[in-house]
Amino acid sequence: MPELIICDTSCLILFDKINRLELLRNCYSCIYVTPEIAEEFGKALPNWIKVKEAGNKALQHTLAQILDKGESSAISLTFDLPHALVALDDLKARKVAKSLNLKITGSLGILVKAKEQGHIEKLLPLLNQVQQTDFRISENIVRKILETVGE
């Protein structure tokens, strides 16, 4: 079964900022975003990222009462692609996705996967780049991630 991932805007923005958008393609066979996420990203997407509208607009509208439009559309699209993983970095969005029994990851989880699959040699330099952006990550999380990947 192909590995499908639905990426929220924050994930795309972070990987773009560290010039590693291709890690998504290296780690997953199908990458999806919604039109709302493509709009929030604000740049041309690579042709290997598929844009797909979420089918359940009622669910998306309900989720939009508590989450932003990208997160609510990503979670809604997950119900159209039941084997998909959804990449969310926002804590509230992650909690909502977990409460709906969805499989989730985040930008840091994708970096760990890229390291474990051999797409990057060392994770520490990338984590240092991440810390130079506005992405918030504690030193404790950095330590735990580095322990996980044996660095």
SEKEPA-641941 format. One record per residue (C-alpha): x, y, z; residue in three letters. Coordinates in steps of 0.05 Angstrom, whole numbers, padded with zeros to 5 digits, always signed. Example, Ala and Ser with C-alpha at 12.3 -4.5 7.8 and 13.67 -1.06 7.14 Angstrom:
BEGIN
+00246-00090+00156ALA+00273-00021+00143SER
***
This chain:
BEGIN
+00000+00000+00000MET+00029+00068-00019PRO+00045+00116+00037GLU-00001+00175+00032LEU+00008+00239+00071ILE-00035+00301+00076ILE+00009+00361+00094CYS-00016+00422+00130ASP+00011+00490+00111THR+00060+00495+00169SER+00095+00432+00146CYS+00102+00458+00075LEU+00126+00526+00099ILE+00178+00496+00146LEU+00206+00448+00094PHE+00208+00505+00043ASP+00245+00550+00092LYS+00299+00498+00104ILE+00302+00482+00029ASN+00283+00409+00040ARG+00213+00404+00009LEU+00239+00343-00030GLU+00243+00303+00035LEU+00167+00296+00031LEU+00173+00263-00037ARG+00231+00219-00011ASN+00190+00194+00048CYS+00120+00188+00019TYR+00094+00161-00047SER+00034+00209-00050CYS+00032+00278-00019ILE-00035+00315-00017TYR-00056+00384+00003VAL-00124+00418-00002THR-00137+00481-00043PRO-00140+00519+00023GLU-00071+00495+00042ILE-00043+00511-00027ALA-00071+00581-00020GLU-00043+00590+00051GLU+00026+00566+00026PHE+00024+00622-00025GLY+00077+00594-00072LYS+00075+00548-00132ALA+00074+00476-00108LEU+00119+00423-00140PRO+00080+00380-00190ASN+00088+00319-00146TRP+00043+00350-00092ILE-00029+00335-00109LYS-00084+00385-00093VAL-00150+00352-00073LYS-00212+00382-00045GLU-00241+00352+00018ALA-00308+00319+00004GLY-00342+00329+00071ASN-00354+00404+00072LYS-00399+00399+00133ALA-00343+00367+00173LEU-00293+00418+00147GLN-00339+00476+00166HIS-00350+00447+00235THR-00275+00439+00246LEU-00263+00510+00221ALA-00300+00535+00282GLN-00240+00514+00325ILE-00182+00506+00276LEU-00156+00547+00218ASP-00180+00532+00148LYS-00118+00493+00127GLY-00120+00447+00188GLU-00195+00436+00182SER-00189+00420+00108SER-00130+00372+00119ALA-00167+00334+00174ILE-00230+00331+00131SER-00191+00305+00071LEU-00163+00249+00114THR-00233+00219+00115PHE-00232+00216+00039ASP-00164+00181+00039LEU-00172+00133+00098PRO-00102+00104+00096HIS-00069+00173+00096ALA-00027+00202+00150LEU-00040+00275+00166VAL+00018+00322+00182ALA-00002+00374+00233LEU+00043+00416+00277ASP-00008+00457+00315ASP-00023+00425+00383LEU-00098+00438+00381LYS-00103+00409+00311ALA-00064+00348+00333ARG-00111+00337+00392LYS-00172+00343+00347VAL-00142+00293+00297ALA-00125+00244+00353LYS-00195+00250+00381SER-00220+00229+00312LEU-00173+00169+00313ASN-00131+00195+00254LEU-00059+00175+00242LYS-00017+00237+00252ILE+00054+00261+00247THR+00086+00329+00245GLY+00145+00363+00212SER+00193+00336+00263LEU+00166+00265+00254GLY+00177+00271+00180ILE+00250+00293+00193LEU+00259+00232+00238VAL+00230+00187+00183LYS+00277+00218+00131ALA+00336+00203+00176LYS+00313+00132+00191GLU+00303+00118+00117GLN+00372+00146+00099GLY+00349+00207+00061HIS+00391+00251+00107ILE+00457+00233+00138GLU+00454+00276+00200LYS+00391+00305+00232LEU+00425+00356+00278LEU+00443+00406+00223PRO+00371+00405+00199LEU+00344+00414+00269LEU+00391+00473+00276ASN+00362+00502+00212GLN+00292+00491+00239VAL+00310+00529+00302GLN+00332+00588+00259GLN+00261+00594+00232THR+00200+00615+00272ASP+00183+00542+00286PHE+00183+00532+00361ARG+00219+00471+00387ILE+00247+00461+00457SER+00317+00437+00472GLU+00286+00378+00509ASN+00249+00357+00445ILE+00313+00365+00404VAL+00350+00320+00454ARG+00295+00267+00451LYS+00294+00268+00375ILE+00370+00261+00371LEU+00368+00203+00420GLU+00314+00169+00378THR+00357+00172+00315VAL+00422+00155+00351GLY+00457+00222+00345GLU
***
